[in-house]
Amino acid sequence: MILNENSNLLDIGCGNGWVFFIAKKLGFKKLVGISWDRNQIAKISGRLNLDNLELLVGDVRQLDKINLSYKFDIVDLLKFLKKIY
């Protein structure tokens, strides 16, 4: 798979949003972050002013209830896995 300006990224358990800084530099088309922590979402939202960033508050164990209208080329869930193991 070749990643380019049409690539989409989903970050599950997006923490402080550092992945979005990298993805922005790489020119991703759409960035979506999901976290259960409203405070983290608010911090990311306040720090990053990106038109292509969508932040959602939700429980990743119930992804079927979160409306994701995109297909993703990359899914980052390392921070999520780190918390559960």
N, CA, C and O atoms as a CHARMM CRD file, in Angstrom:
* protein
*
  340
    1    1 MET  N      0.84300  -1.17900   0.00000 PROA 1      0.00000
    2    1 MET  CA     0.00000   0.00000   0.00000 PROA 1      0.00000
    3    1 MET  C      0.88700   1.24100   0.00000 PROA 1      0.00000
    4    1 MET  O      1.85700   1.33600   0.75200 PROA 1      0.00000
    5    2 ILE  N      0.53800   2.16500  -0.84100 PROA 2      0.00000
    6    2 ILE  CA     1.25200   3.43800  -0.89300 PROA 2      0.00000
    7    2 ILE  C      0.39900   4.49300  -0.20600 PROA 2      0.00000
    8    2 ILE  O     -0.75900   4.70600  -0.56500 PROA 2      0.00000
    9    3 LEU  N      0.98500   5.14600   0.77900 PROA 3      0.00000
   10    3 LEU  CA     0.27600   6.21300   1.47700 PROA 3      0.00000
   11    3 LEU  C      0.53700   7.53200   0.77500 PROA 3      0.00000
   12    3 LEU  O      1.66300   7.83000   0.37500 PROA 3      0.00000
   13    4 ASN  N     -0.51900   8.31600   0.63200 PROA 4      0.00000
   14    4 ASN  CA    -0.38300   9.60300  -0.03900 PROA 4      0.00000
   15    4 ASN  C     -1.40700  10.58400   0.51900 PROA 4      0.00000
   16    4 ASN  O     -1.98400  10.34300   1.57900 PROA 4      0.00000
   17    5 GLU  N     -1.63200  11.66800  -0.17600 PROA 5      0.00000
   18    5 GLU  CA    -2.54400  12.71300   0.30500 PROA 5      0.00000
   19    5 GLU  C     -4.00300  12.27200   0.30600 PROA 5      0.00000
   20    5 GLU  O     -4.86100  13.01100   0.78900 PROA 5      0.00000
   21    6 ASN  N     -4.30300  11.09700  -0.21700 PROA 6      0.00000
   22    6 ASN  CA    -5.66300  10.56600  -0.17400 PROA 6      0.00000
   23    6 ASN  C     -5.84900   9.52100   0.92800 PROA 6      0.00000
   24    6 ASN  O     -6.90700   8.89900   1.02000 PROA 6      0.00000
   25    7 SER  N     -4.83500   9.32800   1.75600 PROA 7      0.00000
   26    7 SER  CA    -4.88700   8.31800   2.81500 PROA 7      0.00000
   27    7 SER  C     -5.61800   8.84400   4.04800 PROA 7      0.00000
   28    7 SER  O     -5.55000  10.03000   4.37000 PROA 7      0.00000
   29    8 ASN  N     -6.31700   7.93700   4.72800 PROA 8      0.00000
   30    8 ASN  CA    -7.06000   8.25800   5.94400 PROA 8      0.00000
   31    8 ASN  C     -6.47900   7.49400   7.13100 PROA 8      0.00000
   32    8 ASN  O     -6.06900   6.34100   6.99900 PROA 8      0.00000
   33    9 LEU  N     -6.45000   8.15300   8.29400 PROA 9      0.00000
   34    9 LEU  CA    -5.88400   7.56000   9.50400 PROA 9      0.00000
   35    9 LEU  C     -6.91400   7.56600  10.62600 PROA 9      0.00000
   36    9 LEU  O     -7.56500   8.58100  10.87500 PROA 9      0.00000
   37   10 LEU  N     -7.05900   6.43600  11.29700 PROA 10     0.00000
   38   10 LEU  CA    -7.89200   6.32100  12.49300 PROA 10     0.00000
   39   10 LEU  C     -6.96800   6.02800  13.66000 PROA 10     0.00000
   40   10 LEU  O     -6.20300   5.06500  13.62700 PROA 10     0.00000
   41   11 ASP  N     -7.03600   6.86100  14.69600 PROA 11     0.00000
   42   11 ASP  CA    -6.23200   6.66900  15.90100 PROA 11     0.00000
   43   11 ASP  C     -7.17500   6.33200  17.05300 PROA 11     0.00000
   44   11 ASP  O     -7.92500   7.18600  17.52700 PROA 11     0.00000
   45   12 ILE  N     -7.12700   5.08300  17.49500 PROA 12     0.00000
   46   12 ILE  CA    -7.98600   4.61600  18.58300 PROA 12     0.00000
   47   12 ILE  C     -7.23900   4.78600  19.89500 PROA 12     0.00000
   48   12 ILE  O     -6.13500   4.26600  20.05900 PROA 12     0.00000
   49   13 GLY  N     -7.84100   5.51900  20.83200 PROA 13     0.00000
   50   13 GLY  CA    -7.15400   5.83600  22.08300 PROA 13     0.00000
   51   13 GLY  C     -6.06900   6.85400  21.79400 PROA 13     0.00000
   52   13 GLY  O     -4.89800   6.62100  22.09400 PROA 13     0.00000
   53   14 CYS  N     -6.44900   7.97900  21.21500 PROA 14     0.00000
   54   14 CYS  CA    -5.50600   8.92400  20.61000 PROA 14     0.00000
   55   14 CYS  C     -4.62600   9.68600  21.60100 PROA 14     0.00000
   56   14 CYS  O     -3.79400  10.48800  21.17700 PROA 14     0.00000
   57   15 GLY  N     -4.78200   9.46400  22.89100 PROA 15     0.00000
   58   15 GLY  CA    -3.86600  10.06100  23.87000 PROA 15     0.00000
   59   15 GLY  C     -3.73800  11.55600  23.71500 PROA 15     0.00000
   60   15 GLY  O     -4.73400  12.28000  23.72900 PROA 15     0.00000
   61   16 ASN  N     -2.50500  12.02200  23.56700 PROA 16     0.00000
   62   16 ASN  CA    -2.26600  13.47200  23.44700 PROA 16     0.00000
   63   16 ASN  C     -2.26900  13.95200  22.00000 PROA 16     0.00000
   64   16 ASN  O     -2.05600  15.13800  21.74600 PROA 16     0.00000
   65   17 GLY  N     -2.50300  13.05900  21.05600 PROA 17     0.00000
   66   17 GLY  CA    -2.64600  13.44800  19.65900 PROA 17     0.00000
   67   17 GLY  C     -1.35200  13.55900  18.87400 PROA 17     0.00000
   68   17 GLY  O     -1.35200  14.11600  17.77600 PROA 17     0.00000
   69   18 TRP  N     -0.24700  13.04500  19.40500 PROA 18     0.00000
   70   18 TRP  CA     1.04200  13.20600  18.71900 PROA 18     0.00000
   71   18 TRP  C      1.04600  12.56600  17.33600 PROA 18     0.00000
   72   18 TRP  O      1.75200  13.03600  16.44400 PROA 18     0.00000
   73   19 VAL  N      0.27000  11.50300  17.14500 PROA 19     0.00000
   74   19 VAL  CA     0.21000  10.84800  15.83200 PROA 19     0.00000
   75   19 VAL  C     -0.33300  11.80600  14.77500 PROA 19     0.00000
   76   19 VAL  O      0.05600  11.73700  13.60900 PROA 19     0.00000
   77   20 PHE  N     -1.23200  12.69900  15.18600 PROA 20     0.00000
   78   20 PHE  CA    -1.81100  13.65000  14.23900 PROA 20     0.00000
   79   20 PHE  C     -0.78300  14.66200  13.74800 PROA 20     0.00000
   80   20 PHE  O     -0.86100  15.11200  12.60500 PROA 20     0.00000
   81   21 PHE  N      0.18100  15.02600  14.59300 PROA 21     0.00000
   82   21 PHE  CA     1.25700  15.92500  14.15600 PROA 21     0.00000
   83   21 PHE  C      2.03600  15.29100  13.00800 PROA 21     0.00000
   84   21 PHE  O      2.33200  15.94700  12.01000 PROA 21     0.00000
   85   22 ILE  N      2.36200  14.01600  13.15900 PROA 22     0.00000
   86   22 ILE  CA     3.10900  13.29900  12.11900 PROA 22     0.00000
   87   22 ILE  C      2.26400  13.14500  10.85600 PROA 22     0.00000
   88   22 ILE  O      2.73400  13.38300   9.74300 PROA 22     0.00000
   89   23 ALA  N      1.00700  12.74300  11.05200 PROA 23     0.00000
   90   23 ALA  CA     0.12100  12.54300   9.90600 PROA 23     0.00000
   91   23 ALA  C     -0.10200  13.84100   9.13600 PROA 23     0.00000
   92   23 ALA  O     -0.22500  13.83400   7.91200 PROA 23     0.00000
   93   24 LYS  N     -0.15100  14.94500   9.85800 PROA 24     0.00000
   94   24 LYS  CA    -0.31300  16.24900   9.19200 PROA 24     0.00000
   95   24 LYS  C      0.87500  16.52200   8.27500 PROA 24     0.00000
   96   24 LYS  O      0.70200  16.95900   7.13700 PROA 24     0.00000
   97   25 LYS  N      2.08300  16.26300   8.77800 PROA 25     0.00000
   98   25 LYS  CA     3.28600  16.49100   7.97300 PROA 25     0.00000
   99   25 LYS  C      3.32900  15.56800   6.75800 PROA 25     0.00000
  100   25 LYS  O      3.87600  15.93000   5.71600 PROA 25     0.00000
  101   26 LEU  N      2.74900  14.37000   6.89700 PROA 26     0.00000
  102   26 LEU  CA     2.73000  13.42200   5.79200 PROA 26     0.00000
  103   26 LEU  C      1.60400  13.70700   4.80000 PROA 26     0.00000
  104   26 LEU  O      1.56400  13.11300   3.72300 PROA 26     0.00000
  105   27 GLY  N      0.69500  14.60600   5.15400 PROA 27     0.00000
  106   27 GLY  CA    -0.34500  15.03800   4.22700 PROA 27     0.00000
  107   27 GLY  C     -1.56400  14.14100   4.13200 PROA 27     0.00000
  108   27 GLY  O     -2.19500  14.07000   3.07800 PROA 27     0.00000
  109   28 PHE  N     -1.90700  13.45500   5.21000 PROA 28     0.00000
  110   28 PHE  CA    -3.08400  12.59400   5.18400 PROA 28     0.00000
  111   28 PHE  C     -4.34200  13.39000   4.86700 PROA 28     0.00000
  112   28 PHE  O     -4.46400  14.55500   5.24400 PROA 28     0.00000
  113   29 LYS  N     -5.26800  12.75400   4.17700 PROA 29     0.00000
  114   29 LYS  CA    -6.51400  13.40900   3.77000 PROA 29     0.00000
  115   29 LYS  C     -7.46000  13.58800   4.95300 PROA 29     0.00000
  116   29 LYS  O     -7.99400  14.67800   5.15600 PROA 29     0.00000
  117   30 LYS  N     -7.67300  12.53700   5.73300 PROA 30     0.00000
  118   30 LYS  CA    -8.61600  12.57400   6.84800 PROA 30     0.00000
  119   30 LYS  C     -7.97100  11.93200   8.07300 PROA 30     0.00000
  120   30 LYS  O     -7.36200  10.86500   7.98600 PROA 30     0.00000
  121   31 LEU  N     -8.11600  12.59900   9.21000 PROA 31     0.00000
  122   31 LEU  CA    -7.60600  12.10100  10.48600 PROA 31     0.00000
  123   31 LEU  C     -8.78000  11.99200  11.44600 PROA 31     0.00000
  124   31 LEU  O     -9.52400  12.95400  11.63700 PROA 31     0.00000
  125   32 VAL  N     -8.94500  10.82000  12.04900 PROA 32     0.00000
  126   32 VAL  CA   -10.01700  10.61300  13.01600 PROA 32     0.00000
  127   32 VAL  C     -9.41700  10.01200  14.27600 PROA 32     0.00000
  128   32 VAL  O     -8.66400   9.04000  14.21700 PROA 32     0.00000
  129   33 GLY  N     -9.75800  10.60000  15.41500 PROA 33     0.00000
  130   33 GLY  CA    -9.29700  10.09800  16.70700 PROA 33     0.00000
  131   33 GLY  C    -10.48100   9.76000  17.59100 PROA 33     0.00000
  132   33 GLY  O    -11.47300  10.48700  17.62800 PROA 33     0.00000
  133   34 ILE  N    -10.36400   8.63600  18.31000 PROA 34     0.00000
  134   34 ILE  CA   -11.41500   8.21400  19.23800 PROA 34     0.00000
  135   34 ILE  C    -10.78400   8.00400  20.60800 PROA 34     0.00000
  136   34 ILE  O     -9.75200   7.34600  20.74000 PROA 34     0.00000
  137   35 SER  N    -11.41900   8.57400  21.62100 PROA 35     0.00000
  138   35 SER  CA   -10.97300   8.37500  22.99900 PROA 35     0.00000
  139   35 SER  C    -12.17600   8.44400  23.92400 PROA 35     0.00000
  140   35 SER  O    -13.14500   9.14600  23.63900 PROA 35     0.00000
  141   36 TRP  N    -12.11400   7.72500  25.01500 PROA 36     0.00000
  142   36 TRP  CA   -13.17200   7.80100  26.02100 PROA 36     0.00000
  143   36 TRP  C    -12.98200   9.02200  26.91600 PROA 36     0.00000
  144   36 TRP  O    -13.89700   9.41400  27.64000 PROA 36     0.00000
  145   37 ASP  N    -11.79400   9.62000  26.86600 PROA 37     0.00000
  146   37 ASP  CA   -11.42700  10.71800  27.76100 PROA 37     0.00000
  147   37 ASP  C    -11.74400  12.07500  27.12800 PROA 37     0.00000
  148   37 ASP  O    -11.01000  12.54100  26.25700 PROA 37     0.00000
  149   38 ARG  N    -12.82500  12.70000  27.56200 PROA 38     0.00000
  150   38 ARG  CA   -13.23800  14.00200  27.02700 PROA 38     0.00000
  151   38 ARG  C    -12.16300  15.07400  27.21300 PROA 38     0.00000
  152   38 ARG  O    -12.00300  15.95100  26.36400 PROA 38     0.00000
  153   39 ASN  N    -11.42900  15.00100  28.32400 PROA 39     0.00000
  154   39 ASN  CA   -10.37300  15.99300  28.58200 PROA 39     0.00000
  155   39 ASN  C     -9.25500  15.90100  27.55400 PROA 39     0.00000
  156   39 ASN  O     -8.75400  16.92400  27.08800 PROA 39     0.00000
  157   40 GLN  N     -8.86200  14.68700  27.19800 PROA 40     0.00000
  158   40 GLN  CA    -7.82000  14.51500  26.18300 PROA 40     0.00000
  159   40 GLN  C     -8.29500  15.03700  24.82500 PROA 40     0.00000
  160   40 GLN  O     -7.53900  15.69100  24.10600 PROA 40     0.00000
  161   41 ILE  N     -9.54000  14.74400  24.48400 PROA 41     0.00000
  162   41 ILE  CA   -10.10200  15.22400  23.21900 PROA 41     0.00000
  163   41 ILE  C    -10.09100  16.75300  23.19800 PROA 41     0.00000
  164   41 ILE  O     -9.74600  17.36100  22.18500 PROA 41     0.00000
  165   42 ALA  N    -10.46800  17.37000  24.31500 PROA 42     0.00000
  166   42 ALA  CA   -10.48500  18.83300  24.40200 PROA 42     0.00000
  167   42 ALA  C     -9.07800  19.40700  24.25800 PROA 42     0.00000
  168   42 ALA  O     -8.89400  20.43100  23.60000 PROA 42     0.00000
  169   43 LYS  N     -8.08400  18.75900  24.86600 PROA 43     0.00000
  170   43 LYS  CA    -6.69300  19.23000  24.76400 PROA 43     0.00000
  171   43 LYS  C     -6.19100  19.15000  23.32500 PROA 43     0.00000
  172   43 LYS  O     -5.57200  20.08500  22.81800 PROA 43     0.00000
  173   44 ILE  N     -6.46400  18.02800  22.68000 PROA 44     0.00000
  174   44 ILE  CA    -6.04000  17.87100  21.28000 PROA 44     0.00000
  175   44 ILE  C     -6.71600  18.92600  20.41900 PROA 44     0.00000
  176   44 ILE  O     -6.08200  19.57300  19.58600 PROA 44     0.00000
  177   45 SER  N     -7.99500  19.08100  20.63300 PROA 45     0.00000
  178   45 SER  CA    -8.77700  20.04100  19.86500 PROA 45     0.00000
  179   45 SER  C     -8.24400  21.45900  20.03700 PROA 45     0.00000
  180   45 SER  O     -8.21200  22.23400  19.08200 PROA 45     0.00000
  181   46 GLY  N     -7.82800  21.79700  21.25300 PROA 46     0.00000
  182   46 GLY  CA    -7.29600  23.12700  21.51900 PROA 46     0.00000
  183   46 GLY  C     -5.91500  23.35600  20.93500 PROA 46     0.00000
  184   46 GLY  O     -5.56300  24.48400  20.58800 PROA 46     0.00000
  185   47 ARG  N     -5.13200  22.29300  20.82600 PROA 47     0.00000
  186   47 ARG  CA    -3.76300  22.40600  20.32300 PROA 47     0.00000
  187   47 ARG  C     -3.66500  22.34100  18.81000 PROA 47     0.00000
  188   47 ARG  O     -2.83000  23.01200  18.20400 PROA 47     0.00000
  189   48 LEU  N     -4.51700  21.53300  18.20700 PROA 48     0.00000
  190   48 LEU  CA    -4.44300  21.32000  16.76100 PROA 48     0.00000
  191   48 LEU  C     -5.60400  22.01200  16.07100 PROA 48     0.00000
  192   48 LEU  O     -6.76300  21.84400  16.45100 PROA 48     0.00000
  193   49 ASN  N     -5.28100  22.77600  15.07200 PROA 49     0.00000
  194   49 ASN  CA    -6.30700  23.43400  14.28000 PROA 49     0.00000
  195   49 ASN  C     -6.23400  22.86800  12.86400 PROA 49     0.00000
  196   49 ASN  O     -5.66300  23.47700  11.95900 PROA 49     0.00000
  197   50 LEU  N     -6.82500  21.69300  12.70000 PROA 50     0.00000
  198   50 LEU  CA    -6.75800  21.00800  11.41900 PROA 50     0.00000
  199   50 LEU  C     -8.16200  20.82600  10.85500 PROA 50     0.00000
  200   50 LEU  O     -9.05200  20.32300  11.54000 PROA 50     0.00000
  201   51 ASP  N     -8.35200  21.23200   9.61800 PROA 51     0.00000
  202   51 ASP  CA    -9.65300  21.06400   8.96800 PROA 51     0.00000
  203   51 ASP  C     -9.99800  19.59400   8.74400 PROA 51     0.00000
  204   51 ASP  O    -11.17100  19.22600   8.69500 PROA 51     0.00000
  205   52 ASN  N     -8.97500  18.76100   8.60800 PROA 52     0.00000
  206   52 ASN  CA    -9.21500  17.36000   8.27700 PROA 52     0.00000
  207   52 ASN  C     -9.20200  16.45000   9.51500 PROA 52     0.00000
  208   52 ASN  O     -9.09600  15.23100   9.38100 PROA 52     0.00000
  209   53 LEU  N     -9.30900  17.02900  10.71000 PROA 53     0.00000
  210   53 LEU  CA    -9.27400  16.25200  11.95700 PROA 53     0.00000
  211   53 LEU  C    -10.66900  16.17000  12.56700 PROA 53     0.00000
  212   53 LEU  O    -11.32900  17.18700  12.77800 PROA 53     0.00000
  213   54 GLU  N    -11.10400  14.94800  12.84600 PROA 54     0.00000
  214   54 GLU  CA   -12.37200  14.71500  13.52900 PROA 54     0.00000
  215   54 GLU  C    -12.07900  13.93500  14.80700 PROA 54     0.00000
  216   54 GLU  O    -11.47400  12.86400  14.75700 PROA 54     0.00000
  217   55 LEU  N    -12.50800  14.47100  15.95300 PROA 55     0.00000
  218   55 LEU  CA   -12.27500  13.83200  17.24200 PROA 55     0.00000
  219   55 LEU  C    -13.60300  13.38000  17.83000 PROA 55     0.00000
  220   55 LEU  O    -14.57100  14.13900  17.87600 PROA 55     0.00000
  221   56 LEU  N    -13.63100  12.14000  18.27300 PROA 56     0.00000
  222   56 LEU  CA   -14.85600  11.55500  18.79800 PROA 56     0.00000
  223   56 LEU  C    -14.63200  11.03400  20.20700 PROA 56     0.00000
  224   56 LEU  O    -13.59400  10.44100  20.50100 PROA 56     0.00000
  225   57 VAL  N    -15.60000  11.25700  21.06800 PROA 57     0.00000
  226   57 VAL  CA   -15.57300  10.67800  22.40600 PROA 57     0.00000
  227   57 VAL  C    -16.40300   9.41200  22.34900 PROA 57     0.00000
  228   57 VAL  O    -17.56800   9.44300  21.95300 PROA 57     0.00000
  229   58 GLY  N    -15.80400   8.29700  22.74300 PROA 58     0.00000
  230   58 GLY  CA   -16.55200   7.04600  22.70500 PROA 58     0.00000
  231   58 GLY  C    -15.74800   5.89600  23.24600 PROA 58     0.00000
  232   58 GLY  O    -14.53400   5.99300  23.42600 PROA 58     0.00000
  233   59 ASP  N    -16.42500   4.82400  23.49800 PROA 59     0.00000
  234   59 ASP  CA   -15.82200   3.58900  23.98900 PROA 59     0.00000
  235   59 ASP  C    -15.46700   2.72700  22.78700 PROA 59     0.00000
  236   59 ASP  O    -16.35200   2.31000  22.03900 PROA 59     0.00000
  237   60 VAL  N    -14.20700   2.46300  22.60100 PROA 60     0.00000
  238   60 VAL  CA   -13.77700   1.71100  21.41800 PROA 60     0.00000
  239   60 VAL  C    -14.27700   0.27600  21.42200 PROA 60     0.00000
  240   60 VAL  O    -14.26200  -0.39300  20.38800 PROA 60     0.00000
  241   61 ARG  N    -14.71700  -0.19800  22.57100 PROA 61     0.00000
  242   61 ARG  CA   -15.29300  -1.54700  22.62100 PROA 61     0.00000
  243   61 ARG  C    -16.66600  -1.56800  21.96700 PROA 61     0.00000
  244   61 ARG  O    -17.24000  -2.63300  21.74300 PROA 61     0.00000
  245   62 GLN  N    -17.18900  -0.38200  21.66200 PROA 62     0.00000
  246   62 GLN  CA   -18.48800  -0.28400  21.01100 PROA 62     0.00000
  247   62 GLN  C    -18.36900   0.51900  19.71400 PROA 62     0.00000
  248   62 GLN  O    -19.16500   1.42100  19.45500 PROA 62     0.00000
  249   63 LEU  N    -17.37600   0.18000  18.91400 PROA 63     0.00000
  250   63 LEU  CA   -17.15400   0.89600  17.65600 PROA 63     0.00000
  251   63 LEU  C    -18.36000   0.83200  16.73100 PROA 63     0.00000
  252   63 LEU  O    -18.58200   1.73800  15.92800 PROA 63     0.00000
  253   64 ASP  N    -19.12700  -0.22700  16.84300 PROA 64     0.00000
  254   64 ASP  CA   -20.30000  -0.34500  15.96900 PROA 64     0.00000
  255   64 ASP  C    -21.33200   0.74500  16.25800 PROA 64     0.00000
  256   64 ASP  O    -22.19400   1.00900  15.41900 PROA 64     0.00000
  257   65 LYS  N    -21.26200   1.38000  17.42700 PROA 65     0.00000
  258   65 LYS  CA   -22.19800   2.45000  17.77200 PROA 65     0.00000
  259   65 LYS  C    -21.64300   3.83800  17.44900 PROA 65     0.00000
  260   65 LYS  O    -22.34800   4.84100  17.56500 PROA 65     0.00000
  261   66 ILE  N    -20.38200   3.88100  17.04400 PROA 66     0.00000
  262   66 ILE  CA   -19.75800   5.15400  16.65900 PROA 66     0.00000
  263   66 ILE  C    -19.86400   5.27200  15.14600 PROA 66     0.00000
  264   66 ILE  O    -19.45500   4.36700  14.41800 PROA 66     0.00000
  265   67 ASN  N    -20.40500   6.37300  14.67800 PROA 67     0.00000
  266   67 ASN  CA   -20.62000   6.56700  13.24900 PROA 67     0.00000
  267   67 ASN  C    -19.31300   6.94100  12.56100 PROA 67     0.00000
  268   67 ASN  O    -18.88800   8.09600  12.60600 PROA 67     0.00000
  269   68 LEU  N    -18.68700   5.97400  11.93400 PROA 68     0.00000
  270   68 LEU  CA   -17.47200   6.22100  11.15800 PROA 68     0.00000
  271   68 LEU  C    -17.82800   6.11000   9.68200 PROA 68     0.00000
  272   68 LEU  O    -18.10600   5.01900   9.18300 PROA 68     0.00000
  273   69 SER  N    -17.81800   7.22100   9.00200 PROA 69     0.00000
  274   69 SER  CA   -18.25000   7.22600   7.60700 PROA 69     0.00000
  275   69 SER  C    -17.07700   7.18200   6.63500 PROA 69     0.00000
  276   69 SER  O    -17.22600   7.53900   5.46600 PROA 69     0.00000
  277   70 TYR  N    -15.92000   6.75000   7.10600 PROA 70     0.00000
  278   70 TYR  CA   -14.73000   6.69100   6.25600 PROA 70     0.00000
  279   70 TYR  C    -14.14600   5.28700   6.27900 PROA 70     0.00000
  280   70 TYR  O    -14.35400   4.52200   7.22100 PROA 70     0.00000
  281   71 LYS  N    -13.41800   4.97000   5.22800 PROA 71     0.00000
  282   71 LYS  CA   -12.56000   3.79100   5.22600 PROA 71     0.00000
  283   71 LYS  C    -11.16600   4.29700   5.56000 PROA 71     0.00000
  284   71 LYS  O    -10.78800   5.39900   5.16100 PROA 71     0.00000
  285   72 PHE  N    -10.40400   3.49600   6.28800 PROA 72     0.00000
  286   72 PHE  CA    -9.09900   3.94500   6.76400 PROA 72     0.00000
  287   72 PHE  C     -7.97800   3.10200   6.17900 PROA 72     0.00000
  288   72 PHE  O     -8.09300   1.88400   6.03500 PROA 72     0.00000
  289   73 ASP  N     -6.88500   3.79000   5.84500 PROA 73     0.00000
  290   73 ASP  CA    -5.70000   3.12000   5.32100 PROA 73     0.00000
  291   73 ASP  C     -4.78000   2.68200   6.45100 PROA 73     0.00000
  292   73 ASP  O     -4.05300   1.69700   6.31900 PROA 73     0.00000
  293   74 ILE  N     -4.81300   3.41000   7.55700 PROA 74     0.00000
  294   74 ILE  CA    -3.99700   3.07900   8.73300 PROA 74     0.00000
  295   74 ILE  C     -4.86500   3.21300   9.97200 PROA 74     0.00000
  296   74 ILE  O     -5.62500   4.17000  10.12200 PROA 74     0.00000
  297   75 VAL  N     -4.73400   2.22000  10.86800 PROA 75     0.00000
  298   75 VAL  CA    -5.39300   2.29000  12.17400 PROA 75     0.00000
  299   75 VAL  C     -4.30600   2.16100  13.22700 PROA 75     0.00000
  300   75 VAL  O     -3.59400   1.15700  13.28600 PROA 75     0.00000
  301   76 ASP  N     -4.18700   3.19400  14.05900 PROA 76     0.00000
  302   76 ASP  CA    -3.20700   3.20100  15.14700 PROA 76     0.00000
  303   76 ASP  C     -3.94800   2.90700  16.44100 PROA 76     0.00000
  304   76 ASP  O     -4.87300   3.62900  16.81200 PROA 76     0.00000
  305   77 LEU  N     -3.53700   1.83900  17.13100 PROA 77     0.00000
  306   77 LEU  CA    -4.15400   1.55400  18.40800 PROA 77     0.00000
  307   77 LEU  C     -3.13400   1.12500  19.44800 PROA 77     0.00000
  308   77 LEU  O     -3.46800   0.42400  20.40400 PROA 77     0.00000
  309   78 LEU  N     -1.88800   1.54700  19.25900 PROA 78     0.00000
  310   78 LEU  CA    -0.83600   1.17700  20.19400 PROA 78     0.00000
  311   78 LEU  C     -1.09100   1.70100  21.60000 PROA 78     0.00000
  312   78 LEU  O     -0.87500   0.97800  22.57200 PROA 78     0.00000
  313   79 LYS  N     -1.54400   2.93400  21.72600 PROA 79     0.00000
  314   79 LYS  CA    -1.80300   3.49400  23.05900 PROA 79     0.00000
  315   79 LYS  C     -2.96300   2.77500  23.72400 PROA 79     0.00000
  316   79 LYS  O     -2.97000   2.58700  24.94000 PROA 79     0.00000
  317   80 PHE  N     -3.93500   2.37600  22.93400 PROA 80     0.00000
  318   80 PHE  CA    -5.07300   1.63400  23.45700 PROA 80     0.00000
  319   80 PHE  C     -4.62200   0.27600  23.98100 PROA 80     0.00000
  320   80 PHE  O     -4.98400  -0.11200  25.09100 PROA 80     0.00000
  321   81 LEU  N     -3.83900  -0.44200  23.19400 PROA 81     0.00000
  322   81 LEU  CA    -3.35500  -1.75700  23.61500 PROA 81     0.00000
  323   81 LEU  C     -2.47700  -1.64700  24.85400 PROA 81     0.00000
  324   81 LEU  O     -2.52900  -2.50900  25.73100 PROA 81     0.00000
  325   82 LYS  N     -1.67800  -0.60000  24.93000 PROA 82     0.00000
  326   82 LYS  CA    -0.80400  -0.39900  26.08000 PROA 82     0.00000
  327   82 LYS  C     -1.61800  -0.25900  27.37000 PROA 82     0.00000
  328   82 LYS  O     -1.19500  -0.72900  28.42700 PROA 82     0.00000
  329   83 LYS  N     -2.77200   0.38000  27.28200 PROA 83     0.00000
  330   83 LYS  CA    -3.60900   0.58500  28.47400 PROA 83     0.00000
  331   83 LYS  C     -4.31200  -0.68600  28.92400 PROA 83     0.00000
  332   83 LYS  O     -4.54000  -0.86600  30.12000 PROA 83     0.00000
  333   84 ILE  N     -4.66300  -1.57800  27.99000 PROA 84     0.00000
  334   84 ILE  CA    -5.41800  -2.76500  28.38400 PROA 84     0.00000
  335   84 ILE  C     -4.52400  -3.94800  28.73300 PROA 84     0.00000
  336   84 ILE  O     -5.00200  -4.91800  29.32100 PROA 84     0.00000
  337   85 TYR  N     -3.24600  -3.89300  28.38900 PROA 85     0.00000
  338   85 TYR  CA    -2.33400  -5.00100  28.72800 PROA 85     0.00000
  339   85 TYR  C     -1.25500  -4.54500  29.64600 PROA 85     0.00000
  340   85 TYR  O     -0.40000  -5.34000  30.03500 PROA 85     0.00000
